[in-house]
Amino acid sequence: MKTLTVSVVTPDGPVLEDDFEMISCKAENGELGILPGHIPMVAPLTISSVRLKRGSDEEKIAVNGGFLEVRPDKITVLAQSAEKPSEIDVTRAEKAKERAEQLLQSNQDQVDFQRAELALKRAMNRLDLAK
Ligand code: ATP
């Protein structure tokens, strides 16, 4: 089976670089499944998980938005943050989820609801992947 090199990079440095047969992710326009030889493209990603398949192995990475860049034999995921399941601190994500939920339920004028919603999405995405 043909493979392509996938590189996941954040401002803190590289998270993963390896060869896979397929990458699946959630772009803002919908689900994408990319195989080797795909036409070059760039797509904005949602707060979601990126799935990387090779044989019967599947690796998952929680990404916080960012971009997917596809070239014929290389894919780069450039995200503000990206974590493998084993790197996710569940207690931290649970606390972040509670904090965001409390902010969203409060009626205070100064709460930035959009920011709280994004924080809730990041926390739920991490919790989904860690479980
Ligand atoms: P928190 O409020 O707990 O900081 P956050 O969603 O605001 O969560 P981010 O700004 O997305 O955090 O990420 C900041 C850094 O912390 C990134 O390097 C990210 O990978 C890491 N990070 C955030 N939450 C977790 C977690 N639950 N487990 C592991 N790493 C995390």
Backbone and ligand atoms as CSV (ligand in chain L), in Angstrom:
chain,resi,resn,atom,element,x,y,z
A,1,MET,N,N,0.853,-1.206,0.000
A,1,MET,CA,C,0.000,0.000,0.000
A,1,MET,C,C,0.881,1.245,0.000
A,2,LYS,N,N,0.513,2.215,-0.825
A,2,LYS,CA,C,1.269,3.473,-0.891
A,2,LYS,C,C,1.087,4.267,0.396
A,3,THR,N,N,2.095,5.045,0.738
A,3,THR,CA,C,1.971,5.879,1.931
A,3,THR,C,C,2.304,7.334,1.603
A,4,LEU,N,N,1.950,8.197,2.533
A,4,LEU,CA,C,2.361,9.592,2.435
A,4,LEU,C,C,2.884,10.005,3.807
A,5,THR,N,N,3.777,10.983,3.802
A,5,THR,CA,C,4.351,11.442,5.061
A,5,THR,C,C,3.432,12.495,5.676
A,6,VAL,N,N,3.103,12.277,6.938
A,6,VAL,CA,C,2.257,13.248,7.637
A,6,VAL,C,C,3.082,13.905,8.738
A,7,SER,N,N,3.027,15.217,8.746
A,7,SER,CA,C,3.758,15.970,9.752
A,7,SER,C,C,2.771,16.872,10.490
A,8,VAL,N,N,2.733,16.755,11.814
A,8,VAL,CA,C,1.838,17.591,12.618
A,8,VAL,C,C,2.713,18.543,13.426
A,9,VAL,N,N,2.474,19.825,13.230
A,9,VAL,CA,C,3.348,20.841,13.818
A,9,VAL,C,C,2.521,21.875,14.577
A,10,THR,N,N,3.023,22.325,15.718
A,10,THR,CA,C,2.366,23.406,16.472
A,10,THR,C,C,3.417,24.478,16.773
A,11,PRO,N,N,3.005,25.623,17.321
A,11,PRO,CA,C,4.003,26.643,17.677
A,11,PRO,C,C,5.024,26.117,18.695
A,12,ASP,N,N,4.662,25.086,19.463
A,12,ASP,CA,C,5.598,24.512,20.448
A,12,ASP,C,C,6.559,23.511,19.826
A,13,GLY,N,N,6.350,23.174,18.555
A,13,GLY,CA,C,7.259,22.236,17.890
A,13,GLY,C,C,6.514,21.092,17.241
A,14,PRO,N,N,7.269,20.131,16.660
A,14,PRO,CA,C,6.624,19.003,15.978
A,14,PRO,C,C,5.978,18.041,16.976
A,15,VAL,N,N,4.815,17.497,16.600
A,15,VAL,CA,C,4.105,16.541,17.461
A,15,VAL,C,C,4.275,15.134,16.903
A,16,LEU,N,N,4.332,15.042,15.578
A,16,LEU,CA,C,4.432,13.714,14.956
A,16,LEU,C,C,4.886,13.869,13.509
A,17,GLU,N,N,5.741,12.936,13.077
A,17,GLU,CA,C,6.030,12.843,11.637
A,17,GLU,C,C,6.245,11.373,11.330
A,18,ASP,N,N,5.421,10.843,10.434
A,18,ASP,CA,C,5.514,9.421,10.112
A,18,ASP,C,C,4.771,9.164,8.792
A,19,ASP,N,N,4.901,7.940,8.299
A,19,ASP,CA,C,4.231,7.590,7.044
A,19,ASP,C,C,2.924,6.847,7.321
A,20,PHE,N,N,1.864,7.246,6.631
A,20,PHE,CA,C,0.546,6.626,6.808
A,20,PHE,C,C,-0.091,6.385,5.444
A,21,GLU,N,N,-1.110,5.514,5.463
A,21,GLU,CA,C,-1.814,5.205,4.199
A,21,GLU,C,C,-2.990,6.138,3.958
A,22,MET,N,N,-3.523,6.690,5.042
A,22,MET,CA,C,-4.694,7.565,4.888
A,22,MET,C,C,-4.795,8.519,6.065
A,23,ILE,N,N,-5.247,9.715,5.795
A,23,ILE,CA,C,-5.503,10.672,6.881
A,23,ILE,C,C,-6.958,11.128,6.766
A,24,SER,N,N,-7.667,11.101,7.898
A,24,SER,CA,C,-9.047,11.602,7.926
A,24,SER,C,C,-9.107,12.758,8.909
A,25,CYS,N,N,-9.810,13.792,8.528
A,25,CYS,CA,C,-9.925,14.934,9.432
A,25,CYS,C,C,-11.201,15.701,9.138
A,26,LYS,N,N,-11.512,16.646,10.051
A,26,LYS,CA,C,-12.719,17.461,9.861
A,26,LYS,C,C,-12.302,18.871,9.474
A,27,ALA,N,N,-12.521,19.184,8.209
A,27,ALA,CA,C,-12.246,20.546,7.754
A,27,ALA,C,C,-13.509,21.367,7.990
A,28,GLU,N,N,-13.406,22.675,7.839
A,28,GLU,CA,C,-14.588,23.517,8.074
A,28,GLU,C,C,-15.709,23.202,7.093
A,29,ASN,N,N,-15.368,22.684,5.903
A,29,ASN,CA,C,-16.392,22.340,4.907
A,29,ASN,C,C,-16.886,20.911,5.009
A,30,GLY,N,N,-16.366,20.152,5.951
A,30,GLY,CA,C,-16.816,18.767,6.095
A,30,GLY,C,C,-15.655,17.802,6.267
A,31,GLU,N,N,-16.001,16.513,6.354
A,31,GLU,CA,C,-14.998,15.455,6.560
A,31,GLU,C,C,-14.111,15.294,5.329
A,32,LEU,N,N,-12.845,15.060,5.563
A,32,LEU,CA,C,-11.920,14.802,4.453
A,32,LEU,C,C,-11.206,13.484,4.703
A,33,GLY,N,N,-11.061,12.691,3.648
A,33,GLY,CA,C,-10.254,11.474,3.724
A,33,GLY,C,C,-9.224,11.575,2.614
A,34,ILE,N,N,-7.959,11.560,2.961
A,34,ILE,CA,C,-6.925,11.807,1.951
A,34,ILE,C,C,-5.976,10.623,1.807
A,35,LEU,N,N,-5.801,10.220,0.572
A,35,LEU,CA,C,-4.916,9.100,0.234
A,35,LEU,C,C,-3.700,9.645,-0.515
A,36,PRO,N,N,-2.619,8.858,-0.636
A,36,PRO,CA,C,-1.447,9.307,-1.400
A,36,PRO,C,C,-1.857,9.722,-2.818
A,37,GLY,N,N,-1.237,10.781,-3.325
A,37,GLY,CA,C,-1.509,11.227,-4.687
A,37,GLY,C,C,-2.657,12.213,-4.795
A,38,HIS,N,N,-3.221,12.583,-3.651
A,38,HIS,CA,C,-4.332,13.558,-3.651
A,38,HIS,C,C,-3.853,14.881,-4.264
A,39,ILE,N,N,-4.760,15.587,-4.914
A,39,ILE,CA,C,-4.360,16.877,-5.497
A,39,ILE,C,C,-3.960,17.852,-4.385
A,40,PRO,N,N,-3.002,18.724,-4.653
A,40,PRO,CA,C,-2.585,19.686,-3.640
A,40,PRO,C,C,-3.750,20.587,-3.214
A,41,MET,N,N,-3.836,20.854,-1.933
A,41,MET,CA,C,-4.873,21.774,-1.442
A,41,MET,C,C,-4.549,22.216,-0.022
A,42,VAL,N,N,-5.246,23.258,0.397
A,42,VAL,CA,C,-5.126,23.745,1.770
A,42,VAL,C,C,-6.545,23.850,2.311
A,43,ALA,N,N,-6.765,23.371,3.532
A,43,ALA,CA,C,-8.113,23.442,4.118
A,43,ALA,C,C,-8.016,23.832,5.586
A,44,PRO,N,N,-8.897,24.743,6.043
A,44,PRO,CA,C,-8.919,25.069,7.471
A,44,PRO,C,C,-9.582,23.929,8.248
A,45,LEU,N,N,-9.012,23.576,9.385
A,45,LEU,CA,C,-9.534,22.471,10.200
A,45,LEU,C,C,-10.382,22.992,11.351
A,46,THR,N,N,-11.292,22.144,11.828
A,46,THR,CA,C,-12.085,22.495,13.012
A,46,THR,C,C,-11.370,21.945,14.256
A,47,ILE,N,N,-11.900,22.260,15.418
A,47,ILE,CA,C,-11.407,21.656,16.668
A,47,ILE,C,C,-11.938,20.222,16.641
A,48,SER,N,N,-11.061,19.271,16.433
A,48,SER,CA,C,-11.511,17.900,16.141
A,48,SER,C,C,-10.336,16.940,16.254
A,49,SER,N,N,-10.569,15.691,15.850
A,49,SER,CA,C,-9.440,14.763,15.875
A,49,SER,C,C,-9.020,14.427,14.445
A,50,VAL,N,N,-7.704,14.292,14.283
A,50,VAL,CA,C,-7.144,13.860,13.007
A,50,VAL,C,C,-6.828,12.383,13.179
A,51,ARG,N,N,-7.270,11.540,12.232
A,51,ARG,CA,C,-7.024,10.096,12.325
A,51,ARG,C,C,-6.059,9.660,11.234
A,52,LEU,N,N,-5.057,8.908,11.625
A,52,LEU,CA,C,-3.995,8.507,10.702
A,52,LEU,C,C,-3.962,6.986,10.658
A,53,LYS,N,N,-4.124,6.431,9.443
A,53,LYS,CA,C,-4.236,4.969,9.336
A,53,LYS,C,C,-3.056,4.354,8.601
A,54,ARG,N,N,-2.603,3.229,9.133
A,54,ARG,CA,C,-1.558,2.438,8.459
A,54,ARG,C,C,-1.842,0.979,8.808
A,55,GLY,N,N,-2.235,0.200,7.801
A,55,GLY,CA,C,-2.633,-1.179,8.076
A,55,GLY,C,C,-3.780,-1.180,9.066
A,56,SER,N,N,-3.655,-1.999,10.113
A,56,SER,CA,C,-4.733,-2.045,11.102
A,56,SER,C,C,-4.494,-1.041,12.232
A,57,ASP,N,N,-3.387,-0.281,12.138
A,57,ASP,CA,C,-3.098,0.730,13.176
A,57,ASP,C,C,-3.817,2.033,12.875
A,58,GLU,N,N,-4.283,2.670,13.933
A,58,GLU,CA,C,-4.849,4.010,13.748
A,58,GLU,C,C,-4.337,4.908,14.869
A,59,GLU,N,N,-3.757,6.032,14.491
A,59,GLU,CA,C,-3.327,7.028,15.487
A,59,GLU,C,C,-4.296,8.181,15.434
A,60,LYS,N,N,-4.561,8.761,16.608
A,60,LYS,CA,C,-5.476,9.903,16.641
A,60,LYS,C,C,-4.784,11.070,17.326
A,61,ILE,N,N,-5.076,12.246,16.845
A,61,ILE,CA,C,-4.489,13.451,17.427
A,61,ILE,C,C,-5.591,14.501,17.593
A,62,ALA,N,N,-5.674,15.090,18.773
A,62,ALA,CA,C,-6.647,16.170,18.993
A,62,ALA,C,C,-6.020,17.456,18.479
A,63,VAL,N,N,-6.669,18.111,17.530
A,63,VAL,CA,C,-6.120,19.375,17.026
A,63,VAL,C,C,-7.066,20.529,17.327
A,64,ASN,N,N,-6.441,21.660,17.585
A,64,ASN,CA,C,-7.185,22.880,17.855
A,64,ASN,C,C,-7.103,23.743,16.603
A,65,GLY,N,N,-8.037,23.499,15.692
A,65,GLY,CA,C,-8.094,24.297,14.467
A,65,GLY,C,C,-6.846,24.154,13.622
A,66,GLY,N,N,-6.479,25.247,12.968
A,66,GLY,CA,C,-5.282,25.236,12.131
A,66,GLY,C,C,-5.582,24.865,10.686
A,67,PHE,N,N,-4.569,24.449,9.986
A,67,PHE,CA,C,-4.684,24.162,8.560
A,67,PHE,C,C,-4.089,22.815,8.204
A,68,LEU,N,N,-4.663,22.255,7.130
A,68,LEU,CA,C,-4.140,21.039,6.536
A,68,LEU,C,C,-3.579,21.444,5.177
A,69,GLU,N,N,-2.332,21.101,4.918
A,69,GLU,CA,C,-1.766,21.370,3.598
A,69,GLU,C,C,-1.454,20.033,2.946
A,70,VAL,N,N,-2.035,19.802,1.754
A,70,VAL,CA,C,-1.835,18.527,1.066
A,70,VAL,C,C,-0.934,18.737,-0.133
A,71,ARG,N,N,0.120,17.951,-0.191
A,71,ARG,CA,C,0.941,17.861,-1.401
A,71,ARG,C,C,0.969,16.389,-1.789
A,72,PRO,N,N,1.356,16.028,-3.016
A,72,PRO,CA,C,1.179,14.641,-3.465
A,72,PRO,C,C,1.735,13.583,-2.508
A,73,ASP,N,N,2.875,13.839,-1.893
A,73,ASP,CA,C,3.436,12.803,-1.021
A,73,ASP,C,C,3.659,13.289,0.408
A,74,LYS,N,N,3.100,14.460,0.740
A,74,LYS,CA,C,3.308,14.975,2.100
A,74,LYS,C,C,2.108,15.786,2.559
A,75,ILE,N,N,1.722,15.552,3.799
A,75,ILE,CA,C,0.633,16.332,4.393
A,75,ILE,C,C,1.167,17.013,5.636
A,76,THR,N,N,0.891,18.288,5.750
A,76,THR,CA,C,1.278,19.007,6.962
A,76,THR,C,C,0.027,19.505,7.655
A,77,VAL,N,N,-0.074,19.224,8.951
A,77,VAL,CA,C,-1.138,19.782,9.777
A,77,VAL,C,C,-0.463,20.817,10.670
A,78,LEU,N,N,-0.894,22.037,10.520
A,78,LEU,CA,C,-0.314,23.131,11.304
A,78,LEU,C,C,-1.416,23.630,12.229
A,79,ALA,N,N,-1.295,23.345,13.513
A,79,ALA,CA,C,-2.381,23.665,14.445
A,79,ALA,C,C,-1.860,24.468,15.627
A,80,GLN,N,N,-2.765,25.229,16.249
A,80,GLN,CA,C,-2.369,26.009,17.432
A,80,GLN,C,C,-1.960,25.069,18.568
A,81,SER,N,N,-2.648,23.922,18.684
A,81,SER,CA,C,-2.214,22.891,19.625
A,81,SER,C,C,-2.616,21.536,19.056
A,82,ALA,N,N,-1.877,20.509,19.430
A,82,ALA,CA,C,-2.153,19.145,18.958
A,82,ALA,C,C,-1.625,18.177,20.004
A,83,GLU,N,N,-2.474,17.235,20.414
A,83,GLU,CA,C,-2.038,16.274,21.433
A,83,GLU,C,C,-2.420,14.848,21.052
A,84,LYS,N,N,-1.505,13.928,21.323
A,84,LYS,CA,C,-1.830,12.502,21.209
A,84,LYS,C,C,-2.652,12.128,22.443
A,85,PRO,N,N,-3.471,11.055,22.360
A,85,PRO,CA,C,-4.301,10.687,23.520
A,85,PRO,C,C,-3.494,10.557,24.816
A,86,SER,N,N,-2.290,9.963,24.718
A,86,SER,CA,C,-1.483,9.741,25.931
A,86,SER,C,C,-0.958,11.039,26.530
A,87,GLU,N,N,-0.987,12.112,25.759
A,87,GLU,CA,C,-0.462,13.402,26.256
A,87,GLU,C,C,-1.558,14.249,26.901
A,88,ILE,N,N,-2.802,13.784,26.778
A,88,ILE,CA,C,-3.914,14.602,27.276
A,88,ILE,C,C,-4.077,14.438,28.780
A,89,ASP,N,N,-4.078,15.566,29.467
A,89,ASP,CA,C,-4.291,15.590,30.911
A,89,ASP,C,C,-5.813,15.705,31.108
A,90,VAL,N,N,-6.427,14.580,31.490
A,90,VAL,CA,C,-7.892,14.515,31.578
A,90,VAL,C,C,-8.428,15.460,32.654
A,91,THR,N,N,-7.749,15.511,33.808
A,91,THR,CA,C,-8.221,16.387,34.895
A,91,THR,C,C,-8.210,17.841,34.433
A,92,ARG,N,N,-7.149,18.217,33.736
A,92,ARG,CA,C,-7.059,19.597,33.221
A,92,ARG,C,C,-8.194,19.880,32.235
A,93,ALA,N,N,-8.457,18.935,31.349
A,93,ALA,CA,C,-9.518,19.138,30.360
A,93,ALA,C,C,-10.889,19.188,31.039
A,94,GLU,N,N,-11.081,18.370,32.094
A,94,GLU,CA,C,-12.368,18.397,32.804
A,94,GLU,C,C,-12.568,19.752,33.482
A,95,LYS,N,N,-11.469,20.273,34.054
A,95,LYS,CA,C,-11.566,21.591,34.706
A,95,LYS,C,C,-11.856,22.680,33.677
A,96,ALA,N,N,-11.196,22.587,32.515
A,96,ALA,CA,C,-11.412,23.589,31.461
A,96,ALA,C,C,-12.866,23.529,30.983
A,97,LYS,N,N,-13.407,22.298,30.898
A,97,LYS,CA,C,-14.802,22.120,30.465
A,97,LYS,C,C,-15.760,22.769,31.479
A,98,GLU,N,N,-15.513,22.493,32.779
A,98,GLU,CA,C,-16.370,23.071,33.828
A,98,GLU,C,C,-16.325,24.595,33.804
A,99,ARG,N,N,-15.103,25.123,33.676
A,99,ARG,CA,C,-14.927,26.580,33.639
A,99,ARG,C,C,-15.726,27.192,32.478
A,100,ALA,N,N,-15.583,26.584,31.322
A,100,ALA,CA,C,-16.265,27.118,30.132
A,100,ALA,C,C,-17.780,27.015,30.299
A,101,GLU,N,N,-18.257,25.882,30.854
A,101,GLU,CA,C,-19.711,25.714,31.034
A,101,GLU,C,C,-20.263,26.755,32.009
A,102,GLN,N,N,-19.491,27.016,33.090
A,102,GLN,CA,C,-19.953,28.017,34.063
A,102,GLN,C,C,-20.046,29.395,33.413
A,103,LEU,N,N,-19.047,29.722,32.590
A,103,LEU,CA,C,-19.064,31.030,31.913
A,103,LEU,C,C,-20.254,31.131,30.964
A,104,LEU,N,N,-20.528,30.027,30.254
A,104,LEU,CA,C,-21.626,30.053,29.281
A,104,LEU,C,C,-22.997,30.142,29.973
A,105,GLN,N,N,-23.067,29.617,31.217
A,105,GLN,CA,C,-24.345,29.661,31.938
A,105,GLN,C,C,-24.555,30.976,32.679
A,106,SER,N,N,-23.470,31.738,32.864
A,106,SER,CA,C,-23.590,32.988,33.624
A,106,SER,C,C,-24.200,34.067,32.718
A,107,ASN,N,N,-24.842,35.028,33.362
A,107,ASN,CA,C,-25.475,36.083,32.556
A,107,ASN,C,C,-24.679,37.377,32.602
A,108,GLN,N,N,-23.395,37.239,32.927
A,108,GLN,CA,C,-22.590,38.459,33.068
A,108,GLN,C,C,-22.301,39.080,31.701
A,109,ASP,N,N,-22.415,40.405,31.644
A,109,ASP,CA,C,-22.190,41.133,30.380
A,109,ASP,C,C,-20.772,40.981,29.853
A,110,GLN,N,N,-19.821,40.880,30.785
A,110,GLN,CA,C,-18.421,40.904,30.346
A,110,GLN,C,C,-17.904,39.545,29.853
A,111,VAL,N,N,-18.773,38.499,29.883
A,111,VAL,CA,C,-18.305,37.183,29.429
A,111,VAL,C,C,-18.208,37.160,27.900
A,112,ASP,N,N,-17.066,36.688,27.413
A,112,ASP,CA,C,-16.879,36.547,25.976
A,112,ASP,C,C,-17.384,35.134,25.610
A,113,PHE,N,N,-18.632,35.058,25.148
A,113,PHE,CA,C,-19.260,33.753,24.932
A,113,PHE,C,C,-18.582,32.954,23.830
A,114,GLN,N,N,-18.133,33.659,22.796
A,114,GLN,CA,C,-17.483,32.959,21.690
A,114,GLN,C,C,-16.203,32.276,22.187
A,115,ARG,N,N,-15.474,33.004,23.028
A,115,ARG,CA,C,-14.225,32.453,23.568
A,115,ARG,C,C,-14.526,31.251,24.472
A,116,ALA,N,N,-15.579,31.384,25.290
A,116,ALA,CA,C,-15.947,30.280,26.189
A,116,ALA,C,C,-16.404,29.058,25.382
A,117,GLU,N,N,-17.120,29.309,24.294
A,117,GLU,CA,C,-17.573,28.192,23.454
A,117,GLU,C,C,-16.391,27.447,22.831
A,118,LEU,N,N,-15.401,28.210,22.408
A,118,LEU,CA,C,-14.212,27.571,21.821
A,118,LEU,C,C,-13.452,26.773,22.883
A,119,ALA,N,N,-13.360,27.336,24.099
A,119,ALA,CA,C,-12.672,26.627,25.195
A,119,ALA,C,C,-13.410,25.320,25.503
A,120,LEU,N,N,-14.761,25.378,25.464
A,120,LEU,CA,C,-15.564,24.169,25.730
A,120,LEU,C,C,-15.311,23.125,24.630
A,121,LYS,N,N,-15.254,23.583,23.382
A,121,LYS,CA,C,-15.001,22.644,22.273
A,121,LYS,C,C,-13.631,21.988,22.411
A,122,ARG,N,N,-12.618,22.784,22.783
A,122,ARG,CA,C,-11.265,22.214,22.943
A,122,ARG,C,C,-11.270,21.156,24.045
A,123,ALA,N,N,-11.923,21.484,25.160
A,123,ALA,CA,C,-11.946,20.551,26.297
A,123,ALA,C,C,-12.694,19.265,25.923
A,124,MET,N,N,-13.847,19.400,25.243
A,124,MET,CA,C,-14.630,18.210,24.895
A,124,MET,C,C,-13.898,17.355,23.866
A,125,ASN,N,N,-13.213,18.013,22.967
A,125,ASN,CA,C,-12.434,17.285,21.956
A,125,ASN,C,C,-11.332,16.467,22.635
A,126,ARG,N,N,-10.650,17.085,23.621
A,126,ARG,CA,C,-9.579,16.361,24.339
A,126,ARG,C,C,-10.173,15.201,25.131
A,127,LEU,N,N,-11.303,15.445,25.785
A,127,LEU,CA,C,-11.917,14.384,26.604
A,127,LEU,C,C,-12.391,13.228,25.716
A,128,ASP,N,N,-12.973,13.554,24.562
A,128,ASP,CA,C,-13.419,12.511,23.620
A,128,ASP,C,C,-12.258,11.612,23.232
A,129,LEU,N,N,-11.129,12.232,22.944
A,129,LEU,CA,C,-9.980,11.466,22.439
A,129,LEU,C,C,-9.293,10.662,23.548
A,130,ALA,N,N,-9.277,11.242,24.761
A,130,ALA,CA,C,-8.572,10.574,25.862
A,130,ALA,C,C,-9.338,9.358,26.374
A,131,LYS,N,N,-10.654,9.302,26.056
A,131,LYS,CA,C,-11.467,8.193,26.607
A,131,LYS,C,C,-11.509,6.984,25.685
L,1,ATP,P1,P,-6.483,25.261,29.563
L,1,ATP,O1,O,-7.579,26.237,29.953
L,1,ATP,O2,O,-6.480,24.028,30.401
L,1,ATP,O3,O,-5.128,25.918,29.397
L,1,ATP,P2,P,-6.874,25.525,26.732
L,1,ATP,O4,O,-7.848,24.834,25.832
L,1,ATP,O5,O,-7.109,26.981,26.913
L,1,ATP,O6,O,-6.889,24.725,28.102
L,1,ATP,P3,P,-4.827,25.692,24.799
L,1,ATP,O7,O,-4.653,27.181,24.761
L,1,ATP,O8,O,-5.617,25.048,23.713
L,1,ATP,O9,O,-5.410,25.271,26.223
L,1,ATP,O10,O,-3.392,24.991,24.846
L,1,ATP,C1,C,-2.259,25.551,25.496
L,1,ATP,C2,C,-1.221,24.474,25.612
L,1,ATP,O11,O,-1.602,23.529,26.607
L,1,ATP,C3,C,-1.015,23.666,24.332
L,1,ATP,O12,O,0.357,23.303,24.249
L,1,ATP,C4,C,-1.861,22.417,24.550
L,1,ATP,O13,O,-1.344,21.316,23.839
L,1,ATP,C5,C,-1.745,22.227,26.054
L,1,ATP,N1,N,-2.945,21.649,26.670
L,1,ATP,C6,C,-4.113,22.267,26.928
L,1,ATP,N2,N,-4.974,21.473,27.573
L,1,ATP,C7,C,-4.333,20.278,27.701
L,1,ATP,C8,C,-4.707,19.021,28.279
L,1,ATP,N3,N,-5.905,18.804,28.838
L,1,ATP,N4,N,-3.784,18.037,28.256
L,1,ATP,C9,C,-2.570,18.221,27.687
L,1,ATP,N5,N,-2.157,19.378,27.130
L,1,ATP,C10,C,-3.031,20.404,27.139
